[in-house]
Amino acid sequence: MAIAEQILKFLNGQDRQDPVCAKQLLHFGSRAAVDQALSRLAQQKKLMRVARGFYALPIKSRFGDLPPIPAEIIAAIARQ
């Protein structure tokens, strides 16, 4: 299974839509491979880049894809 598929499976398995950074995904591969996979997923619109180095699944709504709640983004950055 490709790193991008593993990342999506990991993010879909979470009960909350918290943003993640590449450091949290290093168990899938090297830093360069994880960064490349995140970049490609963002280009394919499967992930949203919410801050520098932080990505999250977009929230689907009838108005289109929405980013996570800003408080969740701030909390994720503060944890790092």
Secondary structure, DSSP 8 states (H G I E B T S, - for coil): --HHHHHHHHHHHSSS---EEGGGGGGGS-HHHHHHHHHHHHHTTSSEEEETTEEE--EEETTEEE---HHHHHHHHHH-
